[in-house]
Every structure is written in C-alpha cells, then in structure tokens.
Amino acid sequence: MAIEIDALIIFADRDNVATSNAEVGWVLQFKKFLEVMLTQLLGEKPNILLKGEYDTMTSPKLDNVAVLIPILSKDFIQSQRCLENLDSFHKKIESSPDSSKRILKVYKAPLSLQEQPAQLRELPEYRMYQLDPDTGEIREYIDYFGADAGRQYWMELIDISYGIREVLATIKHGTATLPVKNIYNRKTIYLAETGDDLTVQRNIISRELQRLGYAVLPIHPLPGDLTNLERVVRKYLSVSDVSIHLIGSAFGKIPDGTDRSVLEIQDKLAVEKSVDAKLKLENFSRLIWISPKLSNASDRQKKFIETLKRDAEVQEGTEILQTLLEDFKSIIREELEDASEKKILEETGGRAIYLMHDRIDHNAVKPFIELIEKAGFNILMPAFDGQLLDLRHRHIENLRNLDAAIIFKGKVNEQWVRMKALELLKAPGFGRKKPIIAKAIVTATGLIADKEPFKDLDLRVIDGDQQQSLNALRSFLQEFES
C-alpha cells in the first residue's frame, strides 16, 4: 500500500494526560514540535498522526506508515494494545532493507533494554527526559525553551527529524540522504556508550565529530546480551582508529549474561584492540575522560574508575584525563588531526633533553639547567602557565622530540615521579618516531630509598645532595655523548 502517513506516533493514553503545568499533553506537545522541525527540513508540512491505545481508526493496518515512533514508558510497556501495534508494524517492515530505520523509539522515561520488546532493543533511541547528573533525579521537561531543554530535548528532536527525512527520501525517491563525503580521509572513531548521566554529552560530541567528517560508531544501540554485545563491539573496533570513553557517576547498563557494565566491557575490548594493533604495527589510540564530579558514584563505579586509571597509566597509546569536558573536546580535535596536518618533528641532532620538573621545584632545578646547557645540550622545558590544552600540547611535543629525559625530584612525591616515568613509556603512542637514548631521575635532597621500581623502567637513579647529584649528572651527560 502507498505511504500516506510520514510518521505515526503510538503511545499509552496516560502519557498524554496534561499536567497542571501544561496546556496540552506530553505526546501532543512532542508532535507539534516535530511538525515544526520537519516542515523546515522538508519544505512542506509533514503528515504526522497520533494513535493512542484505543484508537482503532487511525491507520488500522499500519501498512501506509513510513516511520513509527513509539513513546516508551512503563505505561507503554504494560499496554497490550501498544505492544500489538508495535508488533504489527514491525512484522510488515521486517523484510524491507531499511527496517532498522523505520522505528524510532522515543523515551519519555527511562527503560532498561530488558524491559523492552525484543524488536526494539537494537533500534535507534532518543531520550526526551531530563536527568540531573548530580542527583540522578529524572524529570519531564516543563520549560521546553529553557537552557536544559536546549541541550537535550531539541537536539534529540533534530536527530529524529533527520531520521524521518532519510526514510522518506528512500521510500519516496529511492535514495537516502547522502552522508558527508570523507574528502580528507578522516578517521573512524568508536565513541563508547556511556551511563545515563553522560548521554547528552556523548550525543553532542558525536554530532560535532560527524560535522567534521569523521565516521562515528556504534551506529545503533548495542545489544543487550553479553555474547552479541562483545561481537558487535569487536566488529566496530576492528575498523576504528580511535576509541573515546566518557566515564561519569553512573555505572551503566548491565547486559544479560554478566555482572559487568557496558562501560567495563567496552574498555576491556578496546584494550584488547590496542594490544592487537601494536602487535600488527597498526595505529590505534584511546582517549578516556573521567568526570570531575563523581560525588554520586557508587562504590563499584569508583572501584572501576580507580582500576581504569591504574591500567591506563601503563598502556601505550592511551591517554586519560579528568578535566572540564570542553577542554577534553579540544583535546579530541587535536588528537584526530590527520598525520599530514601534524607538526613535523623538530630535528634535534640527538641533543635534546626534556627536563621534567614541577613548578614548585623551579628554583631547585636551576643549577642542573645551567650544567646541561654548558654541556651543549638543548633543554626542552615543561609549560606551567596557560590553558590546559596549551600545557598538554607542549608536554606531548616534548615527548615526541626529546632524545633523552631527566625527571627532577625535589619537593614532589615519588608518585609524581612514577607518573612521569610511565609517560615516557607511553611516548610512542603520541607519534614518537625515534628511540629514547637515555633516561634518568635526579634528586638533590638525599637518597631515594627504593630504587628498584625505577630501574625496572630503565631509569638511571642519580641521588644525593646537590653537589653529588651535579657530579653524577655530569658523568651521565658524558656517557650520553659517547
């Protein structure tokens, strides 16, 4: 039968009851906004209809509908009539090549995958409720034009509109909307699924990356069972150049067949991909962002985050940051620059030493700077002033360009020193193309009690008082030149 209805919204009647604060019900308001958005995209008013539980007149056979939009809630799932309408439409389109795009599930309230009918679980989803990331409280939008609604409700509405337009183009004209042409051979990015508290942030990053021409995976929601989830994630990672993980307070969904969250599983599989890529001499990197606000994280989530931090420290090609999201987004853009756009590594002639030290040791390190300069070496220095992105950029450029590295331990603790030593191990993951000739830890405040961990990292330990350390450093530099 010919398509007569561009989009049919099916819903439980209780979800469209107007509250005391609203003139019309939630579903009717959603329909009005969707009509406005689609009219702008199509250049003409779309035919969007509503079908409640007991409506037997509107599209009784559901065979003249392009896109079905179920409004998901507890009431919807408990309504036999809603489920029958959904099942009827699904059976009519399941043999069509674009069947996965013709049902767009809209969450009016949270529902786990396990609560949803099987035919819905892997379909495109849009969350139209408000989640407070600090308290975890879930609310319906009341002020549709407020700042919070602008971040999620309207952005999701835009995505729904584009999804409908693509289906209509395919059905009516035989061609879908063409994707952005990847004229710069941009990378493919696996943007890991997140907990509910970071869904909005993930969607924003996804849209920004797609606008820049990158391919972003996964395309559809991940399966709800462990076996299929691992299969799908491995498939996506196999064609990805970078994986990006956003970690917040929410533990995340737990698939059937395991007690681990989707966040943990995706991280584990990305680590496997990283190890495999290194063995095959392929490029693959990981960027992990951890929210600075974790006050509502469960003990289990906190344990996962601590494990993640510890493991990431020693994984080549993995960078973990706990900073403002806007700073992280800038770092993503920098990391994804094409190799041809990256700054050419400076020619150092084998005489560049990165003197890694903290701001609090600025005065104590001066005699060592003078000694290194008099020996004829070029000193690469860390930056302490400026934006986070600038400081990080200087640090990574130094890691790329150094020939040798000296970590100065003054007032800093040994944990800080170990962090810097591990960053040297990870330097190849930042695009380094030459070996590090020599590495040393220098202190002028006495002996380092436990030298073995540093020796295991192939670091020379130079300790004692200032004069002893200066004499030992002079010998180290002479060996370095020979």
C-alpha positions as CSV (number, residue, x, y, z in Angstrom):
1,M,0.0,0.0,0.0
2,A,1.2,3.5,-0.7
3,I,2.7,5.6,2.1
4,E,0.2,8.2,3.3
5,I,1.5,8.9,6.8
6,D,5.0,10.2,7.2
7,A,5.2,9.5,10.9
8,L,2.8,7.7,13.2
9,I,3.3,8.3,17.0
10,I,1.9,5.5,19.1
11,F,1.6,5.9,22.9
12,A,-0.1,4.9,26.1
13,D,-3.0,7.3,26.8
14,R,-1.7,8.1,30.3
15,D,1.4,9.6,28.8
16,N,-0.6,12.2,27.0
17,V,-2.6,13.5,30.0
18,A,-2.0,17.2,30.5
19,T,-0.4,18.1,33.9
20,S,-1.4,21.1,35.9
21,N,1.6,23.0,34.5
22,A,0.9,22.2,30.8
23,E,-1.9,23.2,28.4
24,V,-1.6,20.0,26.4
25,G,-0.3,16.5,27.0
26,W,3.3,15.5,26.6
27,V,2.7,13.5,23.4
28,L,0.7,16.2,21.7
29,Q,3.4,18.8,22.5
30,F,6.0,16.5,21.1
31,K,4.0,16.1,17.9
32,K,3.7,19.9,17.5
33,F,7.4,20.5,17.9
34,L,8.2,17.6,15.5
35,E,5.9,19.0,12.8
36,V,7.6,22.4,13.0
37,M,11.1,20.8,12.7
38,L,10.2,18.5,9.9
39,T,8.4,21.3,8.0
40,Q,11.7,23.2,8.0
41,L,13.6,20.2,6.7
42,L,11.2,19.0,4.1
43,G,9.9,22.4,2.8
44,E,6.4,21.3,3.3
45,K,4.2,20.2,6.2
46,P,4.5,16.5,7.0
47,N,1.6,14.2,7.7
48,I,2.2,13.2,11.4
49,L,-0.6,11.4,13.2
50,L,-1.2,10.2,16.7
51,K,-2.5,6.7,17.6
52,G,-3.4,6.1,21.3
53,E,-4.1,2.7,22.9
54,Y,-7.8,2.6,22.0
55,D,-7.6,4.3,18.6
56,T,-8.8,1.8,16.0
57,M,-9.5,4.3,13.2
58,T,-6.0,5.8,12.5
59,S,-4.1,3.5,10.1
60,P,-5.8,0.3,11.4
61,K,-3.5,-2.0,9.4
62,L,-0.4,0.2,9.8
63,D,0.6,-0.5,6.2
64,N,0.6,3.1,5.0
65,V,3.1,4.4,7.5
66,A,6.7,5.4,6.7
67,V,8.1,5.8,10.2
68,L,6.6,4.6,13.5
69,I,7.5,6.5,16.7
70,P,6.7,4.6,19.9
71,I,6.7,6.8,23.0
72,L,8.3,4.5,25.5
73,S,7.4,4.5,29.2
74,K,6.3,2.0,31.9
75,D,2.7,2.5,30.8
76,F,3.5,1.8,27.1
77,I,5.3,-1.5,28.0
78,Q,2.3,-2.5,30.2
79,S,-0.2,-1.8,27.5
80,Q,-1.1,-4.8,25.4
81,R,-2.6,-2.6,22.7
82,C,0.5,-0.6,22.3
83,L,2.6,-3.7,22.1
84,E,0.2,-5.2,19.5
85,N,0.5,-2.0,17.3
86,L,4.3,-2.1,17.6
87,D,4.5,-5.8,16.7
88,S,2.1,-5.4,13.7
89,F,4.2,-2.6,12.2
90,H,7.4,-4.5,12.8
91,K,6.2,-7.6,11.0
92,K,5.1,-5.5,8.0
93,I,8.6,-3.9,7.6
94,E,11.0,-6.6,8.8
95,S,11.8,-7.7,5.3
96,S,12.5,-4.3,3.9
97,P,16.2,-3.3,3.7
98,D,15.7,-0.1,5.8
99,S,13.6,-1.7,8.5
100,S,16.1,-0.7,11.3
101,K,15.5,3.0,10.4
102,R,11.7,2.9,10.3
103,I,11.1,2.6,14.0
104,L,12.5,5.4,16.1
105,K,12.0,4.8,19.8
106,V,11.5,7.8,22.0
107,Y,12.0,7.5,25.7
108,K,9.6,9.6,27.7
109,A,11.0,7.9,30.8
110,P,13.9,5.5,31.3
111,L,13.5,1.9,30.4
112,S,16.2,-0.8,30.5
113,L,16.8,-3.0,27.4
114,Q,15.5,-6.0,29.3
115,E,12.1,-4.2,29.8
116,Q,11.7,-3.6,26.1
117,P,10.3,-5.9,23.5
118,A,13.0,-7.8,21.6
119,Q,12.3,-6.0,18.3
120,L,13.1,-2.6,19.9
121,R,16.3,-3.3,21.6
122,E,18.8,-2.6,18.8
123,L,16.9,0.3,17.2
124,P,17.8,4.0,17.2
125,E,16.8,5.6,20.5
126,Y,16.1,9.1,21.6
127,R,16.0,10.2,25.3
128,M,13.5,13.0,25.8
129,Y,13.5,13.2,29.6
130,Q,15.7,15.2,32.0
131,L,18.3,13.6,34.1
132,D,20.1,15.6,36.8
133,P,23.8,14.4,36.6
134,D,24.4,15.4,40.2
135,T,21.4,13.8,41.9
136,G,20.4,11.2,39.4
137,E,16.8,12.6,39.6
138,I,14.7,12.1,36.5
139,R,12.1,14.7,35.4
140,E,9.9,15.5,32.5
141,Y,10.6,18.8,30.7
142,I,8.3,21.6,31.6
143,D,10.1,24.6,30.2
144,Y,10.8,23.4,26.6
145,F,12.7,26.6,25.8
146,G,15.0,26.6,28.8
147,A,18.7,26.0,28.7
148,D,18.4,22.4,29.9
149,A,15.9,21.5,27.2
150,G,18.1,23.1,24.6
151,R,20.8,20.7,25.4
152,Q,18.9,17.5,25.0
153,Y,15.2,17.8,24.1
154,W,15.7,19.9,21.0
155,M,18.9,18.2,19.9
156,E,17.2,14.8,20.0
157,L,14.2,16.3,18.2
158,I,16.6,17.4,15.4
159,D,18.1,13.9,15.1
160,I,14.6,12.4,15.0
161,S,13.6,14.8,12.2
162,Y,16.7,13.9,10.1
163,G,16.0,10.2,10.7
164,I,12.5,10.6,9.3
165,R,13.7,12.7,6.4
166,E,16.2,10.0,5.4
167,V,13.5,7.3,5.4
168,L,11.1,9.4,3.4
169,A,13.8,10.1,0.8
170,T,14.4,6.4,0.5
171,I,10.7,5.4,0.2
172,K,9.5,8.2,-2.0
173,H,12.5,8.9,-4.2
174,G,14.6,5.7,-3.9
175,T,17.7,7.5,-2.5
176,A,18.7,8.3,1.1
177,T,20.3,11.5,2.2
178,L,24.0,11.2,1.2
179,P,26.4,11.1,4.1
180,V,29.2,13.7,4.4
181,K,31.9,12.9,1.9
182,N,35.1,12.0,3.7
183,I,37.3,14.1,1.4
184,Y,40.1,14.3,4.0
185,N,40.2,10.6,4.7
186,R,39.2,11.2,8.2
187,K,39.5,8.6,10.9
188,T,36.8,6.2,12.2
189,I,36.0,6.7,15.8
190,Y,34.5,4.3,18.3
191,L,32.6,6.6,20.7
192,A,31.8,4.2,23.6
193,E,28.3,4.1,25.0
194,T,28.0,5.9,28.4
195,G,26.0,5.8,31.5
196,D,22.7,7.8,31.5
197,D,24.4,10.8,33.2
198,L,26.6,11.4,30.1
199,T,24.2,10.6,27.3
200,V,23.7,14.2,26.4
201,Q,27.5,14.9,26.4
202,R,28.1,11.9,24.2
203,N,25.5,12.9,21.7
204,I,27.0,16.4,21.5
205,I,30.5,15.0,20.9
206,S,29.1,12.6,18.3
207,R,27.4,15.4,16.3
208,E,30.5,17.6,16.4
209,L,32.7,14.7,15.1
210,Q,30.2,13.9,12.3
211,R,30.1,17.5,11.3
212,L,33.9,17.5,11.0
213,G,33.5,14.5,8.6
214,Y,34.5,11.6,10.9
215,A,32.7,8.3,10.9
216,V,31.4,7.7,14.4
217,L,30.5,4.2,15.7
218,P,28.4,2.5,17.0
219,I,25.6,3.4,14.6
220,H,22.8,1.6,16.6
221,P,22.4,0.9,20.3
222,L,24.5,-2.1,21.5
223,P,22.8,-5.5,22.0
224,G,21.5,-6.3,25.5
225,D,23.2,-9.6,25.9
226,L,27.0,-10.2,26.5
227,T,27.7,-12.5,23.6
228,N,26.2,-10.3,20.9
229,L,27.5,-7.1,22.6
230,E,31.1,-8.3,22.5
231,R,30.7,-9.5,18.9
232,V,29.3,-6.1,17.8
233,V,31.8,-4.0,19.7
234,R,34.8,-6.1,18.4
235,K,33.4,-5.6,14.9
236,Y,33.2,-1.8,15.3
237,L,36.6,-1.6,17.0
238,S,38.2,-3.6,14.2
239,V,37.6,-0.7,11.8
240,S,38.2,2.1,14.2
241,D,41.4,4.3,14.5
242,V,40.5,5.7,17.9
243,S,38.2,4.9,20.8
244,I,36.8,7.5,23.1
245,H,35.4,6.7,26.5
246,L,33.4,9.0,28.8
247,I,33.1,7.9,32.4
248,G,30.8,9.5,34.9
249,S,29.0,8.6,38.1
250,A,26.5,6.2,36.5
251,F,27.7,2.5,36.5
252,G,25.9,1.9,33.2
253,K,23.7,-0.9,31.8
254,I,24.5,-4.5,32.7
255,P,23.9,-6.8,29.8
256,D,22.4,-10.3,30.2
257,G,24.9,-12.9,30.9
258,T,27.3,-10.9,33.0
259,D,27.6,-8.7,36.1
260,R,29.9,-6.1,34.4
261,S,28.6,-2.9,33.0
262,V,28.7,-1.9,29.3
263,L,31.4,0.7,30.2
264,E,33.7,-2.0,31.6
265,I,33.1,-4.3,28.7
266,Q,33.8,-1.7,26.1
267,D,37.0,-0.7,27.9
268,K,38.2,-4.3,28.1
269,L,37.6,-4.8,24.4
270,A,39.3,-1.5,23.5
271,V,42.4,-2.7,25.5
272,E,42.4,-5.9,23.5
273,K,42.2,-4.0,20.3
274,S,45.1,-1.8,21.4
275,V,47.3,-4.7,22.2
276,D,46.4,-6.4,18.9
277,A,47.1,-3.2,16.9
278,K,50.5,-2.9,18.5
279,L,51.5,-6.5,17.5
280,K,50.3,-5.8,13.9
281,L,52.1,-2.4,13.9
282,E,48.8,-0.6,13.3
283,N,47.8,2.7,14.7
284,F,45.1,2.7,17.4
285,S,44.8,5.1,20.3
286,R,42.4,5.6,23.2
287,L,41.1,8.8,24.9
288,I,39.4,8.4,28.3
289,W,37.6,11.2,30.0
290,I,36.6,11.0,33.7
291,S,34.1,13.5,35.0
292,P,35.5,15.7,37.8
293,K,32.1,15.3,39.5
294,L,31.9,11.8,41.0
295,S,30.1,12.5,44.3
296,N,27.2,10.3,43.4
297,A,29.3,7.4,42.0
298,S,28.6,4.0,43.7
299,D,31.5,2.2,45.4
300,R,31.5,-0.2,42.4
301,Q,31.8,2.6,39.9
302,K,34.6,4.2,42.0
303,K,36.5,0.9,42.0
304,F,36.1,0.6,38.2
305,I,37.5,4.2,37.8
306,E,40.5,3.5,40.0
307,T,41.3,0.4,38.1
308,L,40.8,2.2,34.8
309,K,43.3,5.0,35.9
310,R,45.9,2.5,37.1
311,D,45.7,0.3,34.0
312,A,45.7,3.3,31.6
313,E,48.9,4.7,33.1
314,V,50.9,1.8,31.5
315,Q,49.0,1.3,28.3
316,E,50.8,2.7,25.3
317,G,48.6,4.9,23.1
318,T,46.1,5.5,26.0
319,E,45.5,8.9,27.5
320,I,43.3,9.5,30.5
321,L,42.1,13.0,31.6
322,Q,39.9,14.2,34.4
323,T,39.2,17.8,33.4
324,L,36.4,20.1,32.1
325,L,34.6,18.5,29.2
326,E,35.2,21.5,26.9
327,D,38.9,21.0,27.4
328,F,38.6,17.3,26.6
329,K,36.7,18.1,23.4
330,S,39.5,20.4,22.3
331,I,42.0,17.6,23.0
332,I,39.9,15.2,20.9
333,R,40.0,17.6,17.9
334,E,43.8,17.9,18.3
335,E,44.3,14.1,18.5
336,L,42.2,13.5,15.4
337,E,44.2,15.7,13.1
338,D,45.5,13.9,10.0
339,A,49.1,12.9,10.1
340,S,49.7,15.2,7.2
341,E,48.5,18.1,9.3
342,K,50.6,17.3,12.3
343,K,53.6,19.4,13.1
344,I,56.8,17.9,11.6
345,L,59.1,16.6,14.4
346,E,61.9,19.0,15.1
347,E,65.4,17.9,14.1
348,T,67.3,17.9,17.4
349,G,70.5,16.3,16.3
350,G,70.4,13.9,19.1
351,R,71.0,16.6,21.7
352,A,67.5,17.4,23.1
353,I,66.9,16.7,26.8
354,Y,63.4,17.0,28.3
355,L,64.0,18.2,31.9
356,M,60.7,17.2,33.5
357,H,60.0,19.0,36.8
358,D,57.2,20.6,38.7
359,R,56.6,24.3,39.3
360,I,57.4,24.0,43.0
361,D,61.0,22.9,42.1
362,H,61.6,25.8,39.6
363,N,64.4,27.3,41.8
364,A,66.0,24.0,42.9
365,V,66.4,22.8,39.3
366,K,68.3,25.9,38.1
367,P,71.8,24.6,38.8
368,F,71.0,21.5,36.8
369,I,69.7,23.6,33.9
370,E,73.0,25.5,33.8
371,L,75.0,22.3,33.8
372,I,73.1,20.8,30.9
373,E,73.2,24.0,28.8
374,K,77.0,24.3,29.4
375,A,77.4,20.7,28.2
376,G,75.9,21.9,24.9
377,F,72.5,20.3,25.1
378,N,69.2,21.8,24.1
379,I,66.8,21.7,27.0
380,L,63.1,21.1,26.5
381,M,61.1,22.6,29.3
382,P,57.5,22.0,30.6
383,A,55.0,24.8,30.4
384,F,53.3,26.0,33.6
385,D,51.2,28.9,32.5
386,G,48.3,29.0,30.1
387,Q,45.2,26.9,29.2
388,L,45.2,23.1,29.8
389,L,45.3,22.4,26.1
390,D,48.4,24.5,25.7
391,L,50.2,22.9,28.6
392,R,49.3,19.4,27.3
393,H,50.4,20.3,23.8
394,R,53.8,21.4,25.0
395,H,54.2,18.3,27.0
396,I,53.4,16.0,24.1
397,E,55.6,17.9,21.7
398,N,58.5,17.5,24.2
399,L,57.8,13.7,24.5
400,R,57.8,13.5,20.7
401,N,61.1,15.5,20.2
402,L,63.3,14.5,23.1
403,D,66.4,12.4,22.7
404,A,66.9,11.9,26.5
405,A,64.8,12.6,29.5
406,I,65.6,13.7,33.1
407,I,63.0,13.7,35.8
408,F,63.9,16.1,38.6
409,K,62.6,15.1,42.1
410,G,62.7,18.0,44.5
411,K,59.6,18.6,46.7
412,V,57.3,16.4,44.6
413,N,56.5,12.9,45.9
414,E,57.5,9.6,44.4
415,Q,54.1,9.1,42.9
416,W,54.6,12.1,40.8
417,V,57.9,10.8,39.6
418,R,56.4,7.4,38.8
419,M,53.7,9.1,36.7
420,K,56.3,10.9,34.7
421,A,58.3,7.7,34.2
422,L,55.2,6.0,32.9
423,E,54.5,8.9,30.5
424,L,58.0,8.3,29.0
425,L,57.0,4.6,28.4
426,K,53.9,5.8,26.6
427,A,55.7,8.3,24.4
428,P,55.5,6.2,21.2
429,G,51.7,6.4,21.4
430,F,52.0,10.2,20.9
431,G,53.6,9.8,17.5
432,R,57.3,9.4,18.6
433,K,59.5,8.0,15.8
434,K,62.9,7.6,17.4
435,P,64.2,5.7,20.5
436,I,64.9,7.4,23.8
437,I,68.7,7.3,24.2
438,A,68.9,7.7,27.9
439,K,66.6,8.4,30.9
440,A,67.4,9.4,34.5
441,I,65.9,10.5,37.8
442,V,67.8,13.3,39.6
443,T,67.3,14.4,43.1
444,A,69.3,16.9,45.2
445,T,67.6,16.3,48.5
446,G,69.1,13.0,49.6
447,L,68.8,9.3,48.7
448,I,65.9,7.6,47.0
449,A,65.0,4.8,49.4
450,D,63.5,2.3,46.8
451,K,65.4,2.5,43.5
452,E,64.2,-0.8,42.1
453,P,60.9,0.3,40.6
454,F,62.7,3.0,38.6
455,K,65.5,0.6,37.5
456,D,62.7,-1.7,36.2
457,L,61.6,1.2,34.0
458,D,65.2,1.5,32.6
459,L,65.8,4.8,34.5
460,R,69.2,5.8,35.9
461,V,68.8,7.0,39.5
462,I,71.1,9.9,40.4
463,D,70.6,10.9,44.1
464,G,72.4,12.5,47.0
465,D,72.9,16.1,48.0
466,Q,73.1,18.9,45.3
467,Q,76.8,18.6,44.6
468,Q,76.8,14.8,44.5
469,S,73.9,14.9,42.0
470,L,75.5,17.5,39.8
471,N,78.8,15.5,39.6
472,A,76.8,12.3,38.8
473,L,74.7,14.2,36.2
474,R,77.9,15.5,34.6
475,S,79.1,11.9,34.2
476,F,75.7,10.8,32.8
477,L,75.9,13.5,30.1
478,Q,79.4,12.5,29.1
479,E,78.2,8.8,28.7
480,F,75.2,10.1,26.8
481,E,77.5,11.8,24.3
482,S,79.8,8.8,23.8
